[in-house]
Amino acid sequence: MEQAIAKLLDNLDPREKTDSLKDTPKRAAEAFRYLTRGYNLTLPEVVNNAIFDSDMDEMVLVKDVEIYSLCEHHLLPFFGKCHIAYIPNGKVLGLSKFARIADLFARRLQIQERLTQQIAQSILEVTQAKGVAVIIEAQHLCMMMRGVEKQNSLMKTSVMLGKFRSDERTRNELLSLLR
């Protein structure tokens, strides 16, 4: 990876050789590994058996989970908030695990649509919930820094599973809690 980054820098301007660029290939490779560390984790490792018996059968909402990812098309960052809701079915998930599951998939090369689906499907898989909803609101630097250069654009994606998809009242309750 370091060699590829060094070659990339040489292709930008091979005459530009400053002392501050000397270690850039190493630093950039380390940063890229960190930003894509989700490839080195699995869902069972992230959940770490933090699933607990519970009589709770009402909606649980975790709002404003920060996400940071890299667009798989341009390798530029996108970032924003992820809102996760579920209706337990005899089991609840440890609170920090929602953020860890979001990071598991956000810390990979991504598109926001797939990221939203992966988070929702994973929470459904580990909790066997009656319903799961995930909404992501994110800004994409590929839209802001290049191409159309639209600074105020915001992309919103949602995935509704189970009761959130089949029961309009449940979906409306969630949406009212997010307002």
C-alpha positions as MATLAB code, in Angstrom:
seq = 'MEQAIAKLLDNLDPREKTDSLKDTPKRAAEAFRYLTRGYNLTLPEVVNNAIFDSDMDEMVLVKDVEIYSLCEHHLLPFFGKCHIAYIPNGKVLGLSKFARIADLFARRLQIQERLTQQIAQSILEVTQAKGVAVIIEAQHLCMMMRGVEKQNSLMKTSVMLGKFRSDERTRNELLSLLR';
ca = [
       0.000    0.000    0.000;
       2.852    2.378    0.832;
       4.436    1.800   -2.573;
       1.163    2.499   -4.345;
       0.725    5.760   -2.417;
       4.333    6.780   -3.152;
       3.689    6.155   -6.865;
       0.457    8.167   -6.672;
       2.344   11.096   -5.123;
       5.051   10.850   -7.785;
       2.376   10.989  -10.478;
       0.920   14.178   -9.017;
       4.174   16.123   -9.381;
       7.455   14.224   -9.277;
       9.352   17.528   -8.840;
       7.586   18.267   -5.558;
       9.764   16.512   -2.953;
       9.394   18.212    0.415;
      10.527   16.807    3.741;
       6.914   16.719    4.911;
       6.023   14.265    2.111;
       8.793   11.816    2.985;
       6.722    9.745    5.413;
       3.354   10.424    3.772;
       3.073    6.983    2.110;
       3.492    5.265    5.489;
       1.099    7.645    7.288;
      -1.503    7.441    4.503;
      -1.356    3.626    4.444;
      -1.877    3.513    8.225;
      -4.776    5.952    7.941;
      -6.391    3.956    5.144;
      -6.105    0.737    7.152;
      -7.739    2.491   10.119;
     -10.537    3.961    7.993;
     -11.307    0.519    6.550;
     -10.862   -1.522    9.721;
     -14.395   -2.885    9.368;
     -13.023   -5.498    6.974;
     -11.087   -7.052    9.867;
     -14.106   -7.552   12.148;
     -17.100   -9.872   12.153;
     -20.605   -9.336   13.482;
     -20.193  -11.950   16.287;
     -16.958  -10.264   17.421;
     -18.622   -6.863   17.537;
     -21.750   -8.076   19.356;
     -19.618  -10.102   21.799;
     -22.650  -11.901   23.329;
     -24.187   -8.624   24.539;
     -27.719   -9.908   23.924;
     -29.875  -10.050   27.026;
     -33.281  -11.503   27.913;
     -35.912   -8.807   28.374;
     -39.667   -8.339   28.639;
     -39.359   -5.040   26.760;
     -41.610   -5.094   23.715;
     -41.860   -1.399   22.898;
     -39.755    0.558   20.445;
     -36.135    1.302   21.317;
     -34.527    4.172   19.411;
     -30.858    5.117   19.332;
     -30.531    8.522   17.664;
     -27.622   10.409   16.172;
     -24.999    7.662   16.024;
     -22.098    9.303   14.181;
     -20.881    7.474   11.095;
     -17.798    8.032    8.962;
     -17.197    6.077    5.797;
     -15.434    6.187    2.441;
     -17.336    6.264   -0.837;
     -16.354    3.226   -2.856;
     -16.585    5.227   -6.090;
     -14.129    8.035   -5.298;
     -12.518    7.004   -1.975;
     -13.745   10.267   -0.494;
     -15.384   10.474    2.934;
     -19.042   10.653    3.705;
     -20.272   11.278    7.220;
     -23.403   11.909    9.181;
     -25.894   10.421   11.599;
     -27.461    7.016   11.838;
     -30.744    6.460   13.680;
     -31.502    2.877   14.678;
     -34.797    1.593   16.073;
     -35.979   -1.886   16.921;
     -38.843   -3.636   18.647;
     -37.418   -6.332   20.931;
     -38.761   -9.857   20.801;
     -37.563  -11.255   24.136;
     -33.995  -10.001   23.677;
     -32.305   -6.608   23.880;
     -28.910   -5.624   22.553;
     -26.314   -3.763   24.625;
     -26.511   -0.057   23.813;
     -22.923    0.395   22.597;
     -23.382   -2.463   20.143;
     -25.582   -0.323   17.898;
     -22.695    2.100   17.329;
     -20.250   -0.776   16.942;
     -22.456   -2.466   14.321;
     -22.779    0.834   12.444;
     -18.970    1.209   12.503;
     -18.428   -2.394   11.431;
     -20.006   -1.600    8.075;
     -19.222    2.132    7.832;
     -15.503    1.423    8.154;
     -15.452   -0.265    4.750;
     -15.612    1.146    1.245;
     -19.320    1.805    0.941;
     -22.331    3.322   -0.647;
     -24.870    4.737    1.776;
     -27.726    2.606    0.476;
     -25.887   -0.663    1.186;
     -24.608    0.613    4.529;
     -28.190    1.275    5.669;
     -29.261   -2.227    4.627;
     -26.290   -3.954    6.265;
     -26.864   -2.265    9.618;
     -30.593   -3.083    9.606;
     -30.162   -6.700    8.516;
     -27.416   -7.296   11.096;
     -29.484   -5.954   13.978;
     -32.418   -8.088   12.871;
     -30.133  -11.122   12.649;
     -28.644  -10.773   16.126;
     -31.798   -9.693   17.987;
     -34.572  -11.516   16.078;
     -36.541   -8.307   16.682;
     -40.159   -7.806   15.617;
     -38.946   -4.880   13.533;
     -35.834   -2.874   12.746;
     -35.506    0.568   11.177;
     -32.333    2.362   10.162;
     -32.192    5.891    8.783;
     -28.930    7.513    7.734;
     -28.445   11.200    6.934;
     -25.038   11.925    5.443;
     -22.990   14.468    3.561;
     -20.738   13.167    0.801;
     -17.481   14.904   -0.021;
     -17.669   13.458   -3.551;
     -20.699   15.756   -4.001;
     -19.173   18.673   -2.114;
     -15.530   18.800   -3.234;
     -15.717   17.627   -6.848;
     -18.200   17.226   -9.655;
     -21.327   19.257   -8.922;
     -19.816   20.871   -5.780;
     -23.078   21.148   -3.849;
     -22.146   22.105   -0.291;
     -25.548   21.779    1.326;
     -26.638   18.440   -0.104;
     -27.714   15.767    2.342;
     -28.548   12.194    1.428;
     -31.126   10.301    3.478;
     -31.648    6.556    3.251;
     -33.942    4.281    5.216;
     -34.545    0.588    5.620;
     -37.694   -0.598    7.388;
     -37.997   -4.266    8.315;
     -40.743   -6.225   10.068;
     -43.313   -4.078   11.911;
     -41.702   -0.851   10.740;
     -42.489   -1.872    7.172;
     -45.859   -3.572    7.693;
     -47.434   -1.356   10.372;
     -47.943    2.281    9.438;
     -48.608    3.272   13.065;
     -45.245    1.877   14.166;
     -43.451    3.638   11.315;
     -45.242    6.922   12.115;
     -44.310    6.619   15.806;
     -40.673    6.297   14.806;
     -40.832    9.245   12.450;
     -42.481   11.414   15.110;
     -39.709   10.520   17.587;
     -37.102   11.574   15.019;
     -38.665   15.027   14.472;
];
